[in-house]
Amino acid sequence: MRIRVGVIFGGETVEHEVSIISAVQAMTKMDQEKYEIIPIYITKSGEWYTGDMLKDIDYYGDLDLLKKYAKNVVLYKRKGSFVLQSKGLWKKIVKELDIAFPIVHGTNVEDGVLQGYLQTIGIPYVGPDTYAAVVGQDKVYMKSLWLQEKLPMTNFVWFYDSEYKDNQTEIVKKVNKLKYPLIVKPASTGSSVGIQVVHKKEELIPAIDEATQYDNKIIVEELVENLKEVNISVLGNIENTTLSEIEEVLPSRDFLTYEDKYIGNGKIKGKGGLKQPVKTSKGMLSASRKIPANISEKLRKEVEEVATTAFKTLGSSGCCRIDFLIDEKAKKVYINEINSIPGSLAFYLWEAKGINYTSLLDDMISISIKDYKKRCSKTHSFDSNILAGFQGTKGLKGMKGKLGS
C-alpha cells in the first residue's frame, strides 16, 4: 500500500508563486510507486483546495478557474485518521493522508504558522518543526542564536517599523554606525523580496520604507566587500546530517533578486481553457551558478563546519539551504542565512553529489517519520484530569484563594 503524502503549497505570502513552482517540481519527481501524491493548494486568501489538476503548473494561469474545478477542503483529525473533508452543505471525506509535506515559502506558511497547525492536529510532517521554522524564517532570531555559537557574521542592527515611525532620526543614527554599503531586509521574508542595497546615506530611508511594506521587523547588515556568494544544503536532523555540494552563485547585480531566482528566462505557457497564460520558470535553476564552487579546500571545510553547527543550533530538520558570503580578498567566510524550505528544495546541489531528486524526497520523508516517532515518544500530556469532580462555577468559590496564591 502506498504512503499517502499531502503536498501543501501556496498560502498568504509574497512567495506564493515561488511555492507553487517548488511544489509542482517536487510532485513530478516523487516515486509514484511508493507514494500516493495528494496536492493541497492554499490560496492567497487561506482557502485549501485539492485535486489532481493541481499537479500541473499550466493550470495556475487563472486561479479563479482552478478553484472552480478543484475541491475546497479542510484538513483535520477524525477518529484517528487525518482527512481532507469537503466544505459546504454535503460534507464528505475526499482523501485521507498519512503524512504532510509542506513545500511552502515565506510568511504565514514557512515561519511556523503552518507547522504549528499540523503539529496541533498530530499529523506527521516533513521539514522543520514549529520552533525551527520560526527561528529559520526570522533573520533576527536566527542571527541571535548563531551569535551565541560565535558563528562568523557581518555586523548588523535591527528595529521594528513602529520604532522607525516614531523616531526615524534615532534609527537612522543607529544604522549609520555600520559601514557602508549596507543591505536592508525585511526580517522574515525570503526570495530577496523587499531587499535593497544601499551605497550611500541618501538611499537609506527609501530602502527602509520599502522593507517596511513587507515586515514589521527590519534588519540592516554590512555588505561584504570583494563578495563571492556560496550556498550549501544540509539534509538530516539534530542527530545526523549530510552535506551537499557547494555552489557559487553568479548574480548579475549586487545580490540575487527575486527575478534572478524564479523568473529568469521563463517562457510564457498556457493550457486550453485558461483565461490567462502563466509564466513558468525552472525556479532556482534559472539563476546562474557554478557547481562546485571555485573556493579553496580551507574555505570549503569552513563552510561545511559552520553549516553543520548552524543547522543543529536552530534544531532544523529536513533539507535546508544555508547561504554564505565570502570576502575573496580577506579569505573570510560569513554565514548569511538559512532557508528552512528552500526554493526547489535545493535538489540541484544534491544531484552534484550523485543523489537524484527522487531519492532526496524519499530521504526527507524518511527523516520526518523518524522525527515523528521521536516526538511521540515524549510526554506531552497526562492521563489524569485535575478537573474531575470539579463543581462548575460553584466550585470556584472555594478555589479563589488557591488560584490567587
Number of C-alpha atoms within 10 A of each C-alpha: 7 12 14 17 24 24 25 24 27 28 27 17 22 20 22 20 19 27 29 28 24 26 28 19 19 20 20 14 15 19 16 13 9 13 15 17 21 22 23 30 27 22 17 14 9 12 14 24 23 26 18 12 14 23 23 15 20 19 21 24 20 16 13 11 14 17 19 10 13 17 19 21 24 17 20 19 15 13 6 9 13 20 21 25 19 20 14 9 6 6 10 13 14 15 17 19 22 16 22 24 23 24 26 32 31 28 24 17 26 31 27 22 14 20 25 17 14 20 14 11 13 17 21 23 26 26 29 27 23 20 15 22 26 23 23 28 26 22 24 21 16 21 22 12 16 20 12 9 13 9 16 15 19 13 13 19 17 19 17 15 21 12 13 20 12 10 11 14 11 12 18 15 10 13 22 15 10 16 13 17 16 24 22 26 28 28 26 25 24 26 22 17 19 23 25 23 21 22 14 11 13 9 13 21 15 11 18 24 16 17 24 20 11 20 17 16 21 23 22 24 22 20 24 22 13 12 14 20 23 27 24 24 29 27 23 23 22 15 8 11 15 12 19 23 20 25 22 19 19 16 16 11 9 12 18 18 20 19 16 22 21 24 20 19 14 14 12 11 14 19 15 8 11 17 13 14 17 19 16 21 20 18 24 26 18 16 21 15 16 12 14 14 18 14 17 10 9 9 15 17 12 15 23 20 12 19 25 20 15 23 26 17 16 23 18 26 28 26 29 24 25 24 21 22 23 22 16 15 10 9 12 13 24 19 22 20 22 29 22 31 28 25 27 23 27 25 24 20 24 22 15 15 13 12 14 15 23 16 17 22 22 15 16 20 21 15 21 24 16 13 23 19 11 10 12 12 9 8 7 7 6 7 5 7 8 8 8 7 8 11 9 9 9 9 11 13 10 10 12 10 9 9 8 6 6
